[in-house]
Amino acid sequence: MSRFQPDGRLETAHGLLLSALGIGSMIGSAVAARVSRLLGESHAVAVGVGGLVTTIAAFGLSNNVWVIALLMTTGSAVGTLFGVKVISMRQRSVSNDLLGRVNSAFQFVGIGSAPLGATFGGLMASMVGIRPVFLCLSAVAALTVVLRRPWRREPVSVAA
């Protein structure tokens, strides 16, 4: 079980990697508030981005299941900071009467676009292989976040 086989021969490896994500996310959510206080909100978001990029890049950086599991556990633990802080910032920035609509719009775009991303990623992987696709996706994710700079956002003042 030391090599990840994308052809499905190692179902145990798949379970291990999904568990790695879950364990990392639980650890990250348990310490997110303390780490955020220690680093400050904007730095916690920036560090969280690094975790997300690491999680995406894991399959491109190695084909050893234990290395991928370690990267995914660490990346998801650190990446949880991004999710916790960005959602907290959104909740502070949007009035209560619009919060449900705003959150549902974010969910629609985030989850609704997943089938398109999976289709595109699958097509790309069939042409160039799976590792270059994950490395490319992690680069695109990093570039997108760097250009958008969510850690530099100032809270929007909303009249009650």
N, C-alpha and C positions, 0 to 999 in steps of 0.2 A: 504494500500500500504506500510505497514511498514516492511513486510517480502518479501524477494525475493524468488520467486517460479521458479525453473529452468524448470518446466513442461510447461511454456508458459502461465499460467493463468494471469499473470500481464504484459501485453504488455507495459503499462505505465511505469513500473519500468525499462524495457529495454530501452525505450526512454530516461528516466531520466539518466540512467547510460551512455548511448552514449553521451548525452549532457554534462554530467560531464567531460568526457574525452575531448570533444571539448573545453569547457570553460577553463579547466585547461591548455590545450595546447596553447590556445590563450593568456592566461595570461603569461605563461612561455615564449612564443616567444616574447612578448612585453618587458619583463624585462631581457631576456637572456644576452644581451650585457652588461647591467649595472651590473648584478650579476657576470658575468664572469670577468669584470674589477675589481670588489670588491674582489672576491675570488681568482682570478688568473685562468688561463686556466685549469691546471691540477686538482685543487680543484673543479672547476665547473663540470668537467667530473665526478669526484668521487661522488659529491653530486647528480648529475643527475642519476647516477646508483642507488642510494638509492630511488629516485623517481620512476624509472622504476620497481624496485623490489616491492615497495609499491603498485604500480598499478596492478602488476600481482598477488600479495598476497591478494588483497582486498577481493576477493570472498572466500578465505580460512580463512580469519580472522573474518568474520561476515556473518550473513545471514540477517541483517537489511539493507534494501535498502538505508536508509539515511547515515548510517555509511559507507557502500560501496561507495556511491556517494561522500562522503567527502574524503575518502581515494583515490578514483580515480581522483578527481579534484586536490587534493594536489599532488598526485603522478605524474600525467601527467604534471602539471605546473613545478614541479621540474625536472621531467624526460626529459622535452624538452631541458634542458641545455645539457644533454648528446648528443642528436641528433644534436643540433646546433654546439656544439664544435667539435664533432668527424667528422662531415662533413666538417667543416672549416679546421680542421687539415689535412684531406685527400686532400682537394683542394690545400692547401699549399704544400703538399708533393708530388703531382703528377704533371708531366708536362702537359701543356695545350693540347698537341696533344694526350695524353693518357687518359685525364680526363673522357671523355665520355665513353670510354671502361671500365675504372675502375669503374665508377659509375654504369654502366649497369650491370657489374658483381656482384656488391654488391646488387643491386636491384633483380637480378635473384636469388641469393642465399637467400636473405631475404624474398622476396615474393614468390619465387618458392618453398620454403620448407614449406610454410604455410599449404598447404593441407596435407602434411605428419604429421605435428604437430597436426592439427585438428583431423586427423584420430586416431593418437596415443592417444591424450588427450581424445577423445570420448571413445575409448576402455578402457582406464584406469578408466575414470569416471564411466563407466558401471560396472566395477568390484569393485571399492573402494569408489565411491561417488565423487562428484565434488569438495568439499572443500579440501580433501587431495591432489587432483591433482594440484590445484592452489598453495597450500603451497609447494608441491614438485617442481613445475615449478619455483616458485620464488627462492627457494633454489638453484636449478640448475643454474638459471640466475645469481644469486649473486656469486656463486662459479666460474662460467665461467668468469665473469668479473674480479673477484679478481685474478684469475690465469693469465688472459691476461693483466691485469693492463693497460688499454688504457690511463690512466692519466699520466703514466710514460714514454710515448713515446716521443722521441725527434723528432722534425721535420726533415725530410729527405732533404738534400741539393740536389737540382736538377739543373743541368747546363742548361742554356737557349739555 
